[in-house]
């Protein structure tokens, strides 16, 4: 049976809408992905990640300067750790009358050539060696005093406390 020209035209128009191949512009997707990767690479290097177990509540600060990578001394409610390795329990530390903690000093002396991501730091002078103390805000001052004295006795010239950064209040709002 022969189709009329009108029927052929209607059939072509009907099939034209169904035959479309789905095309995707892959070039624009690659551009978007490269911008996202670049953004994440640039902004991921700004933050130093310190180990923060649930049992430590770090104090807050409004300081703007970021710390340099350093040896981490963590003071929990039960023990003192250097780079995640247990050194001494808190009961032994409190019962010890010495100002310098000998096991902590030995562990810190092992860490004097601290490596950041597999590369040794260039800080060989005692004044350039850095240590970060990560302690709970409820840690007794006597314990912190012994830890700090041990850090300086172990020839670490830069001792820092790890804190959580919070937003600074305006001066007008602080007085109210």
Secondary structure as UniProt FT lines:
FT   HELIX           5..18
FT   HELIX           26..44
FT   TURN            45..46
FT   TURN            54..55
FT   STRAND          60..61
FT   STRAND          71..75
FT   STRAND          79..82
FT   TURN            83..84
FT   STRAND          85..89
FT   HELIX           90..95
FT   HELIX           102..110
FT   TURN            111..113
FT   STRAND          115..116
FT   TURN            117..118
FT   STRAND          119..120
FT   HELIX           126..128
FT   STRAND          130..135
FT   TURN            137..138
FT   HELIX           141..153
FT   TURN            154..155
FT   STRAND          158..161
FT   STRAND          164..165
FT   HELIX           171..174
//
